Amino acid sequence: MPGTSVISCALWSPLSRLHIPWKSKLITSARVKTDARDTLHLARLLAAGLIPAVWIPPQDVRELRALVAHHTRLIRQRTQAKNRLRSTLHRYNIVPPDGGLFAAAQRSWWEALALSAVEKLRIRQDLSVLASLEPLIAEVQEELTRLSGTEPWLSQVVFLLQVPGIGVINALVRLSAIGDITRFPTAKQLVGYAGLGASVHASGQTYQTGHITRQGRKEMRAALVESAWMAVEHHPYWKVQFELYSVNMLTQGGLRRAPPLLESAIRAALGAYREEESHCGDRPQTAGCRLACAFQAGG
């Protein structure tokens, strides 16, 4: 059923099969396209078992995905407001004060800037946006932290936190995107689902790889990149691995050897998520301590 966006969530569960629209379009595209022809083509493909299926997430996964998306929107709005304020300082060559530029204690400094009435109006409203977003973001993060301590997420979050670079919210972003991990028998399939696999053109004697495909759930891709940078900055093993691949990037074809590093990182997360095994010799208590700290921070 291609029009999944117009299907009520209440109708998802009874449906046994949905398909991926862009894949079916590749199969049924024709110069003459009508609804009647498309319906006939889809019916024939379904009868032949050629309709590519898509996994239907259960209610708890859909709710977590919605909350993660809401959290991302709030973070994006806060970033946009901060960028607008920084742009004002750059435009008028104003040196920012020491300390937190957007802290509540700096409100008087912003209001005392010698700017036009229009600029002051924009600054006041952007500061008001920041002030209103902070409690909203904190409330959503508190709810995400609470969900990480309840099933079905608790048993999975505890082991994901043992992977370097993964925090509580980052783990929940992955869990919401992946859903049922048994859908991915291998790490390569999970890499493809995240859109981090290299594009490939193989025909005859030609075999070329290019940039990552960027097909799949972009929030999972962003979470993987974020955790990878955290691991590179704070974990000695991944810091060494990144330095090795950085050297390869300076040589011919080095960029094409970057995906194996991402695959290694995903394989580590896949092992902790699916097999529930500790990683890199971290103590089993590490995940529990991180989760406990997250609960304390969330109140």
N, C-alpha and C positions, 0 to 999 in steps of 0.2 A: 504494500500500500504506500504509494509515493507521498501522499499529502499528510505526512505525520504531524506537521505543525498545526493542522486544524483538528486533529483528533484530541478529544478530551483525555486528560490523564486517567480519568475513571474508566475509559474504554481500553487502555493499554493492556491491563492485566489479562482480560479474556482473550485478547488476540494472540494467536500462536505464532504468527509470522509477519514481520515487516521486512521490507527490502531497502537496499541502499539506492536512492534515486539516481545518482550520477553513474553508478555501474549499469543500471538497467537502461539508462539513456544511451550508453555505448552500445548496448545490444540491440535496442529497438529504434535507433535513429534512422530516419529515412527522409527523402526529399519531399514526399507527400506525408504530412503529419496531421492526423485528426484524432479526436478522442476515441472514436470508434475503432480506428486502426490500432491505436495504442492499447486499448482494452483487449483487443483480440490478440495482439502480440504478447501482452503480459499473461493472458490466460494460457496461451500455448507454452510459454516459458515455464509457467508454474506447473502445468501438467507434466512437463518434461523434467522438472526438478532443477531448472536452471536459474531460478530467481535467487540472487545473492541475498542471504538473510542477514539481519542485524539483531544484535542482542537487545532485549527489552529490559531496562533496569527496573528493579522492584521499587516499591514506595520509599523505603529508607534511603536508597541510593539517589533517587530523584530529589528528595528533600535536602540531602547533603549537598548535591550539586547546586541546587538553587541557593542555599546558604553561602556556599563558596563563591558563586557568581556575584551574590549581593556584596560580600566582603570585598571582592575584587573591584566592584564599581565604586564603593566608598573609598578605597585606597586610591583609585585613579582620580577621583574628584579631589581628594586631599593633595595629591601630587600636582594636579593642574593648578590649584589655588596657590601652592607654594611657588610653582614656576612663574606664575603671573607676578607675584610679589618680588621674586628675584629679578625678573625682567625689568621691573620698574627701577630697581636699584642700579642695574647695569645701564639702563637708558640715561639716567641722570648722573652716572659715575659717583654713586654714593657708596662709601665704605661701610660695610655692615659692622655692627658692634661685636665684641667678643662674647662667647657663650652661645646659647641657643637663639637663633635668629627668630624663631617663631614661638618662643616661650611666652607665657602669659606676662612675665616681668618685662618683656620688650614691647608691650603694647603702647606704653607711653612714648617710647622712642619712635615708633612708627608714626604716631599721631603728631609728633613734634617736627616732622620733616618739613622743610621749607619747599612745598610743592603747591601746584595750583589746586583750586577747589575740586576740579574734576578728578585729578589724580588722588587726592585725599579721599574722595568718595569711593573710588575703586579700591583703595587700600583698606578702608574701613569695612567694606563689604567682603573682601577676600579674607580679612582677619575674622570676620563674623562667621564666614563659611567654615574656616578652620576650627573655630571654637565649637561650632555645632556638630562638626563631623567627628571630633575626637571622642565624645561619649558614645556616639553611634558605633564607631569602629570598636571601641572597648567592649561594648555590649555584645557585638557579634563575635568577637574573639573569645569572650567569656563563654558564649554558647557553644562555640566550636570546641573549646577546652572541655566543657562539660560532656559533649558528645563523645570526645575521645576517651572518656572514662566509662562509657556504656557500650554494651553489645549492640550490634555486631562489630563495632570498631575497636573496642578495647584490646581484644586478643591479637589484633593485627597491628595496631599502633605501637604496642609495647615492643614488638620485634623490629618494626621499621625504624624506631628511634635509635636502635643500635647501629644503624648504618650512618657513617660520617656525613654530616651536612644536612641531615633531615631533622626538622623540628616538628612540633605537634601539628601546627597548622599546615605545614608543608606535607606532612604525612596524610592528613585528611584530604588535601587537594588530590593527592595521588589515589587514595582509596575511592574517592567519589568518581574520579575519571575511569579507574580500572573496573570497579565493581567486582564481578566474579573473576578471580584470578585464574580459575581453571579454564577460562576461554583462551588462555595463552600458554600453549604447551612449552614454548621456548622463549628465551629472552629476545631473539630476533623478531619474533612476532610482536612482542611488546614494544620494541624499538620502532617497528613500523606503525603501530597504533598511535604512538606518540608523535609520529612524523619526523623522527630524528634519523631515520635510515637514509643512506645516500641514494640519490636517483641513479638509475642504471640504464645504459643504452647498449644492448648486446645484439649484434646482427652479423652473421657470418664470422669473419675474422676480426671484427671490431668489438671491443669491450671497453666502455668508458663509464666512469662514475662521475657524478657531479655533486651539486649542493644537496642538502637534506631536502626531503620531499615536502615537509611542513603540512602533511595531510594527517588529520587526526585531531585529537582534543588539544587545543592550544594552551589551556590552563595546566595540563599535565606537562607539556613541553616547557612552559615557563617555570613550573615547580622543579623540574629536573635540572634546568640550567641554573636556577638559583641555588639548589642544594649542591650542585657540582662546584660552583664558585666558593661556597662555604667550605666544602671539603678541601678544595685546593688551598684555601687560605689557612685552615686550621688543622688539617690532618697530614702528618708527614708522608704517608704512603702516596696519597693522591697529589701532594705537592710535587713529589719526585716524578710521578707519571706525567703531570702537566708540563713540567720542564722538559721532559723527553719529547713529548709531542710538540712543544713549542719549537724545539730545534728542528723537528721534521717539517714543520710548516714553512721554514725558511728554505727548504730544499724543493726541488721539482717534484710535484705530486704530493707534497706533504699535507696539503689540505685534504686530500682524499683519504688520508690515513687517520683523520680525526674521528670518524664515526666509531671505530673500534673502542676508543676510550669511553665514549658515551655508552656503548653496548656493555662494556665492563661494569660501568657504574649501575646501569639498569639491571644487569645480571646479579649484582650484589643485593640490590633492593628486592629483586624477584625472589632470590633465595631466602631473604629474611621474611618476606611477605607470604610466600607460598609454603615454604618448608618450615618456617618458624624456627630458624637456627640463628645463633649469634654470629656476628661478623667481625673479622679483623681482630679477634682476640679480646674484644671489649667484654668487661664483666657483665653478666646478666643483670646485675643490679643497676647498671647505667641507665637502661630504658626506664626502669621504675623510678629512679631518682629524677630523671628529666620530666616524667609525667607528674610526679609529685610537685616539683617546682612550678610546673605550668598551672597546676590546680591552685597552689598558693598565690601565684601571681594573679590568677583570675579571680581570687577572692573565695 
